[in-house]
Amino acid sequence: ICIPGLYQDESLWQSGKPQPIHELLLQRGYLPVFLRLHPGSRVTNLGQQVNSLLQDLAKALPDTSINILTFGQGGLIFRSALIANQKTNGILKDRLSKVILVSSPDGGYFIEKTGLLFGFGMGESPERALKFMSFAGNVHSPAFRDMAAGIIREEDESKTGPILPLGRLHYFGELDNLNAHQIYSLISDSNHIWSNWLGDGLVEESSLTLLTDAVFQHQNRVHCIMKKSHFQILESEEFQKTLFTILEN
């Protein structure tokens, strides 16, 4: 199941070089299923819808293992879906094989103009950057505020200010006991403070790595691709090798 960010659609997986992700999945015997999300909805609303879809799919295919691949804000939406499933005592976790979160802004989506333009300038996929920037100006929408704050639970929605979070608790055990993996990129391998701020050119390093130690705990489940931006990572050869190393081991 391929879950994009709020301002993306299935073209995220169906285009790119050296080969689109969906073609690579088909060649390896996987059947990719693409979700298209409404960009104006709250993350929690989308999480509930994704939870419902995944439960229906699990019932329709009782003998089929389900893998999850998310990109960007899709990681927040999937984690929100897991929380919604937990609240109804669902058994979705029992049906999941591998969970792969790519460039997930787990500490919030801090969009800084310089970082955005820097990531755009480095990107080999300018159409992705342009598609994002065409929506990014709507900073007053509930969906955008949820992303900025990393909000994935309904009870935390009232804690957000106009843009930045008032609370700092971002993880609620939703990935516990899952074979979950994290892949992200950094545009610089320097330890300078500016490198953290720039992160992958769009999301700060501290947000990308918020769950690295406490949740993923390294153990071959954390994969950092250096000198690639947010708009380059899916098209990098290193990412594609990492993806199938995870899926096939």
Beta strands, then each sheet from edge to edge (+ up, - down):
strand 1: 2-3
strand 2: 66-71
strand 3: 96-102
strand 4: 180-186
strand 5: 222-226
sheet 1: 1+ 2+ 3+ 4+ 5+
end
